[in-house]
Amino acid sequence: MTQWAAWLGREEVREDRIDMAAVTRWCATLDRVAAADGTVPQGYHWCLGLPDAATADLGEDGHPRRDPSSSSFLPPVPLPRRMWASSKVEFLHPLRIGGTVERRSRLKAITPKQGGSGPLVFLEVEHETISEERVTVREVQSIVYREAAPEGAPTVPPPGPELKGLDGWSATRTLIPSEPLLFRFSALTFNSHRIHYDLPYATAQEGYRGLVVHGPLTATLLLDLARRTFGEQPLSRFSFRAISPAICGEALHLALREGEAGLELMALASDGRQIMAATATMRN
């Protein structure tokens, strides 16, 4: 980690504006309409203050290229495969259409680890979304980098048995993530990671069974399940952990239930694999 110590504490500030047309497109992507009171759906902050690297400055995977220069916010970790591993989000105040936004990001930690498939490097990044002179959303995001899939390795995730049911969950929804859904979410979040739209790259280069559903898209669908169940702006906290990739064209099962410690949410594949585990706290 010492070779990247200079990146610890590095900060980045970006400005944005919440546009009605963009929020309408976000809602259309989720098959819903915008709230009548002008508030922005929880999760929309993932569309704000985005990296805007030129196309010529993208790496092979479609993410902005990392280099040793002082202008590179993230360190040049040499491992090629990137995944959004988890997030802890605080919804402090609702964002509103027409508001200006400042997004402040800071690299909090760099942690190398040794996993079962080889070396891993975790980056912890804190984001603050500021609007109307106050922090509206605070998030700590964990990004993991890992080695390329070895040549000849079986594709992931391996298919498994069919899901038997969702007994015990108070609210559920099943949908099939489609190519248009993945395309729209990539466009909304300015995400050009090729695993979400380039099938030959996703399968031949990164070893997936198909196009990969974005981790924050799955998280967004869980947030939307909470909205469908409890109404607009239902949560004060939301934490999720990606467990296994969801694949485009395969059924995705979303589930929610209330427990003593708050809400428990889950995304499951049709073969019963856990895609994402999440917890949430209801707003008072």
N, C-alpha and C positions, 0 to 999 in steps of 0.2 A: 504493500500500500504506500510505502514511502515515496515511490516514483510519482505518485499522484497527489502528494500532500499539498501541493500548491493550489489544488482545486478546492480543497475544503474551505467552506465559507464563501466561495465565489457566488456572486449574486447577479441576477438578471432582472430587468424591469421592462415590462411591455404595456402599452396602452391600447385600449379598444373601446368600442361603443356597442351597446346592445340595440340592435336594429330589429324593428318589428318584422320585416320580411325574413330575416334570418331565423328568428324565433318561430315564425310560421312554418318555415321549411323543417325546422327541428321537430315541431309537433306533427307535421305531415309524415315525416319519417317514422314516427311512433304511432301513426294512425289515431291521432287525437287532435283536439283543437286547443288553441291558446287559452289561458285563463282570462276570464272577463275583467278581472281587477288589475290587469297589467303586470302582474308578477311573472317571473320567468321560471320555468320548470326546474325543480331540483335536478342537478346534473348538467345543466346547460353551461356551467362555468368551464366545462371541458372544451367548449368551443371558443373561449376567450383568451386573448393574449398569447396566441399560438406562435411557435417558431415559424419564421417566414424565409428560410434559406432559399436561395435561388436554386433552380433545377440543376444547374451545373455543379452545385455544392452538395448534392445528395450522394450518399454512399451506395454501394451495390444493393443494399437491402431497402433503399428508399428513404431511410432516415437521414437527417442532416449529418454530414461527415464530421467526425470528431478528429481534432488534430492538436498538436502541442502548443498552439498559439494562445495568446492571452484572450483572444476573442471567442475561444471555444468554451462554452459554459460547462459542458460535461467533459471528463477526462478521456483521452484516447485509449480506452480499454480495448485490447486487441481481440477479444472474443467476439465473434461475428453475430451470434444470435441474441436477439433482445426480446424481453417480455416484460410487460407491466405486471409485477407480481402481486402487489397489494396497495391499498390506500386506506387512510383514516381521514374521514371528512367531517368537519363541523359546519353545519349550516347555521350561521349566526344571525343573519338578516336576509330576507328575500331580495334578490336582484329584481330590477324593474326595467321594462322596455323603455328605451330612450336614454338610459343612464350611461355615463362614461365610467370606464373601468380601468384600473391599474392592477397589473398582476406582478407581484414581487416573488421571485423564486430564489431559493438559497440551497446550495448543496451542503447537506448536514453531515453525511457519513459515507465512507467508502469501505466496504467490508468484503475482502476475498474469502471464499470458502471452498472446501473440497466436497463436491457432491458425488452421488453414485455414478453419474455419467461424465464426470471430469470436473475441472475447475469452474468456479462460478465467481462472479463479482457483483455484489449488491450495491446500488447507489440509493441513498435516501435523500429525497428532495422535498423541501417544504415550500408550498405555494400559498400566498395570501392574495385573495381577490378583494380589491378595495373599490368601493363605490359609495358615493354620497359621503365621502370623508370618513368612512368607517370600514372595518374588515367585515365583509359579508360572508365569505367562505374561507375556511382555513383547511388545508389538506397536507398530509405527509404521505408522499408517494414513494413506493419502493420499486426500483427497476432492476432486473437481473440480466446479466450477460453470461452466455455460455458458449461452449465450443460448437463447431459445426457438427452435423450428424455424420458419423462415420460412413464411409462408402459401403453399400450393401446392407446397411442396417434396416430393420423392418420399419415401415411407416408408423407414425404416431398420430393419434392414439390408437392402440389396437382395438378392433371391434369386440364387443362383449355381448352377454345375454340381454334380452329385452327387459326393460323396466317393468316391474310387476304392478306398481301403483304408487299413489301418493297419500296413503292413509295417514291421518294424524296431522295433516296440514290444513289450516283453516281457509286459505285462499291459494288458488293455483291458476296457472295459465300455461298453455302449450302453444308454441308457434314453431314455424320452420324458417330459420334465417335464410334469406335468399340473396342471390347476387346483387339485385337492386338495393336491398337493405344495407348490405356491406358497403356498396359503392356510395350510397347517400351518407352513411356515417363517416366514411373516409373523407368525403368532400366537406362535411360540416366541421370536422376536426382537423382539416388540412393534413391528414395522415396518409403519407404515400408509402408506408411499409408494404412491401410487395406480397407478403403472405396473405393479405386481405383481398387482392384482386388479380394477381398473376398466378394462375394455377400451375403452369410448368415450374415456375420458381418455387412456389410453396411446396410442391411435391418432390421435385428433383434436387433442389438446392437445400431446402430446410427440412425435408423428410416428413412433412405432414401428409395425412391421408386426403386432404382436400384444402380448400380455402379456409382460413382460420377466422372465426368470429372474434372481433376486437374484444379484449377484456373489458374496457370501459363501456362498450355497447351492451355486454351482458349485465354489467353493473347498472347501466341506465335502464335496462328492461326490469331489473329488480326494483329500482326506484319507482318506475312507472307502475309496477304491481302494487307497491305501497300506496301510490296516489289513487289507483283504481279502487283500493280497499278503504282508504281513510280520507280521501279528499286532497285538495291542493296543499302543498307545503307541509307535509305531515311530520317530517323528521327533523331532529336537531343534530343527530350524529348518525353516521353510516360508515361502517368499516367492512371491507371485503378482501378476500384472499383468493387468487386464482389457483386452481388445483389441477385442472386438465383442460386442454383446448377443446372448445366447441367447434364443430365443423359445419360449414355452409351446406344447406340442403338436408340436414339431419334434424329431427325433432329436438327442440330444447324445452325442457319442463322447468317452470318457475314456481316456487312455493314459498309461502310465508305463514308463520304462526307466532302467536304471542306467548311469551314465557315470563317467569318471575323476574328475570334480569333484563327484559325488554323484548324486542322483536328478533326472531331468527329467520333468515332468508336463505334460500338455496336455489342453485341452478343445476339441473341434472340432465345428462344426455339420455337418449332413448335406450341405451344399454345399461343405465343405472350408474354410470360414472358421475362422480361429483365434478361439476365444472367450476363452480364458485360457491364459497361459503361466505355468509355475511351476517352481521348483527347491526341493529339500529336502535335508537332511542327516540321515542315519540316526543314531539314538541309539546310543551305544557299548554 
